[in-house]
């Protein structure tokens, strides 16, 4: 496929570029703090930058009329609403985490939450020192699955790609469900699956959960 990246020289942008190149896909557009590089119109635009760049991303989606994969965290409600608006014209896949393992974890958390009554629940998440939003978008996704106002503990240490643990405890025992990302490649692989999905999808708003469930069915 011919694709573009917003935030090409960032940590995720670099990981995505390396994986997509390995699979034979062609980077035809990029935009980051070094400027814009344009070869031709991309079929899919991928954004793992910052909320401050969001308006520029929307501008490029309108210009190229291409699918959008966006993993930028810390988006405002207004920005999320804008994503829903543009999804009326192009496929938009938005998620705070593109790991297949996190999708499995969310299902496990849902089951545990339904089976365990009257327990204390806590969420713990750890990311690299450069991550600006706290708590993480993934922790918020987990909290949404639980459906209760549970506490989230956040740590920012070193170069950790992402650790998440959910604790369910009562007076006699504690159950913990954990996921550890060993490298950013796992997220890039999810982005690749999303891009392949977007090429065939009709206009609409999707999450990585949609991509995951369709992939599992196949």
DRENFI-329645 format. One record per residue (C-alpha): residue number from 1; residue in three letters; x, y, z negated. Coordinates in steps of 0.1 Angstrom, whole numbers. Layout:
<sites>
k; r; X; Y; Z
NUM; Ala; X; Y; Z
...
</sites>
This chain:
<sites>
k; r; X; Y; Z
1; Unk; 0; 0; 0
2; Unk; 10; 37; 3
3; Unk; 8; 53; -31
4; Unk; 16; 84; -50
5; Unk; 28; 91; -86
6; Unk; 21; 121; -108
7; Unk; 50; 121; -133
8; Unk; 74; 101; -111
9; Unk; 105; 108; -132
10; Unk; 88; 99; -165
11; Unk; 93; 66; -184
12; Unk; 61; 50; -170
13; Unk; 65; 67; -136
14; Unk; 99; 51; -132
15; Unk; 86; 16; -143
16; Unk; 57; 18; -119
17; Unk; 81; 28; -90
18; Unk; 104; -1; -97
19; Unk; 77; -27; -98
20; Unk; 58; -14; -68
21; Unk; 90; -12; -48
22; Unk; 98; -48; -58
23; Unk; 64; -58; -44
24; Unk; 70; -39; -11
25; Unk; 47; -10; -16
26; Unk; 57; 25; -3
27; Unk; 59; 57; -24
28; Unk; 47; 84; 0
29; Unk; 40; 112; -25
30; Unk; 52; 123; -59
31; Unk; 48; 153; -83
32; Unk; 68; 160; -115
33; Unk; 88; 187; -131
34; Unk; 112; 186; -101
35; Unk; 84; 196; -77
36; Unk; 64; 179; -50
37; Unk; 76; 154; -25
38; Unk; 52; 145; 4
39; Unk; 57; 120; 32
40; Unk; 21; 112; 40
41; Unk; -13; 108; 24
42; Unk; -14; 81; -3
43; Unk; -42; 55; -6
44; Unk; -39; 55; -43
45; Unk; -27; 82; -67
46; Unk; -13; 71; -101
47; Unk; -11; 95; -130
48; Unk; 9; 88; -162
49; Unk; 18; 124; -171
50; Unk; 4; 149; -196
51; Unk; -30; 164; -201
52; Unk; -15; 198; -191
53; Unk; -10; 184; -156
54; Unk; -46; 171; -153
55; Unk; -59; 200; -131
56; Unk; -31; 194; -106
57; Unk; -40; 157; -105
58; Unk; -76; 165; -97
59; Unk; -65; 190; -70
60; Unk; -44; 162; -53
61; Unk; -73; 137; -55
62; Unk; -96; 162; -38
63; Unk; -69; 170; -12
64; Unk; -61; 133; -3
65; Unk; -95; 119; -10
66; Unk; -78; 88; -25
67; Unk; -84; 65; -54
68; Unk; -71; 75; -89
69; Unk; -54; 53; -115
70; Unk; -49; 74; -147
71; Unk; -33; 63; -179
72; Unk; -26; 98; -193
73; Unk; -34; 99; -231
74; Unk; -48; 128; -251
75; Unk; -73; 138; -225
76; Unk; -101; 162; -237
77; Unk; -138; 154; -234
78; Unk; -140; 180; -207
79; Unk; -113; 163; -187
80; Unk; -129; 129; -192
81; Unk; -162; 144; -179
82; Unk; -143; 157; -148
83; Unk; -130; 121; -141
84; Unk; -166; 109; -141
85; Unk; -176; 137; -117
86; Unk; -149; 129; -92
87; Unk; -157; 92; -94
88; Unk; -188; 100; -75
89; Unk; -166; 104; -44
90; Unk; -136; 80; -50
91; Unk; -128; 50; -72
92; Unk; -113; 62; -106
93; Unk; -97; 37; -130
94; Unk; -90; 52; -165
95; Unk; -75; 35; -195
96; Unk; -53; 42; -224
97; Unk; -36; 8; -220
98; Unk; -31; -13; -189
99; Unk; -19; -44; -207
100; Unk; -37; -77; -201
101; Unk; -27; -88; -236
102; Unk; -45; -58; -252
103; Unk; -77; -68; -234
104; Unk; -74; -103; -250
105; Unk; -67; -86; -284
106; Unk; -99; -65; -280
107; Unk; -120; -96; -275
108; Unk; -104; -113; -305
109; Unk; -111; -82; -326
110; Unk; -147; -81; -315
111; Unk; -152; -118; -326
112; Unk; -134; -112; -359
113; Unk; -155; -81; -366
114; Unk; -187; -100; -359
115; Unk; -178; -130; -381
116; Unk; -163; -113; -411
117; Unk; -187; -94; -433
118; Unk; -178; -70; -461
119; Unk; -141; -69; -454
120; Unk; -117; -40; -455
121; Unk; -104; -31; -420
122; Unk; -72; -11; -412
123; Unk; -55; -4; -379
124; Unk; -17; 1; -376
125; Unk; 1; 14; -345
126; Unk; 37; 22; -337
127; Unk; 51; 39; -306
128; Unk; 83; 55; -295
129; Unk; 94; 89; -309
130; Unk; 85; 107; -276
131; Unk; 47; 99; -277
132; Unk; 29; 131; -285
133; Unk; -7; 119; -292
134; Unk; -15; 104; -326
135; Unk; -33; 80; -331
136; Unk; -27; 62; -298
137; Unk; -55; 59; -272
138; Unk; -52; 21; -277
139; Unk; -59; 24; -314
140; Unk; -90; 45; -306
141; Unk; -101; 17; -282
142; Unk; -97; -8; -310
143; Unk; -117; 14; -334
144; Unk; -145; 17; -308
145; Unk; -148; -21; -306
146; Unk; -150; -23; -344
147; Unk; -177; 4; -344
148; Unk; -169; 17; -378
149; Unk; -149; 46; -392
150; Unk; -118; 27; -401
151; Unk; -84; 42; -410
152; Unk; -56; 43; -384
153; Unk; -19; 44; -395
154; Unk; 5; 58; -369
155; Unk; 43; 55; -368
156; Unk; 66; 71; -342
157; Unk; 100; 53; -342
158; Unk; 128; 49; -317
159; Unk; 119; 35; -283
160; Unk; 91; 11; -293
161; Unk; 67; 7; -262
162; Unk; 37; -2; -284
163; Unk; 28; -23; -314
164; Unk; -8; -26; -326
165; Unk; -21; -47; -356
166; Unk; -57; -49; -370
167; Unk; -61; -62; -406
168; Unk; -93; -78; -420
169; Unk; -90; -83; -457
170; Unk; -111; -93; -487
171; Unk; -102; -102; -523
172; Unk; -90; -137; -513
173; Unk; -73; -134; -479
174; Unk; -61; -112; -451
175; Unk; -63; -119; -414
176; Unk; -42; -99; -389
177; Unk; -44; -97; -351
178; Unk; -14; -82; -334
179; Unk; -1; -72; -300
180; Unk; 35; -62; -292
181; Unk; 45; -48; -259
182; Unk; 81; -58; -252
183; Unk; 86; -35; -223
184; Unk; 67; -10; -202
185; Unk; 67; -34; -173
186; Unk; 36; -51; -188
187; Unk; 17; -18; -184
188; Unk; 31; -13; -148
189; Unk; 18; -48; -139
190; Unk; -16; -38; -151
191; Unk; -14; -6; -130
192; Unk; -5; -27; -99
193; Unk; -36; -49; -105
194; Unk; -57; -17; -109
195; Unk; -43; -3; -76
196; Unk; -51; -35; -58
197; Unk; -86; -33; -73
198; Unk; -90; 3; -63
199; Unk; -82; -3; -26
200; Unk; -113; -26; -24
201; Unk; -136; -8; -48
202; Unk; -164; 15; -39
203; Unk; -165; 50; -55
204; Unk; -172; 49; -92
205; Unk; -158; 51; -127
206; Unk; -140; 20; -139
207; Unk; -118; 10; -168
208; Unk; -90; -15; -171
209; Unk; -115; -38; -188
210; Unk; -134; -40; -154
211; Unk; -102; -49; -136
212; Unk; -93; -75; -163
213; Unk; -126; -92; -162
214; Unk; -127; -94; -124
215; Unk; -91; -107; -123
216; Unk; -100; -134; -149
217; Unk; -130; -146; -129
218; Unk; -107; -152; -99
</sites>
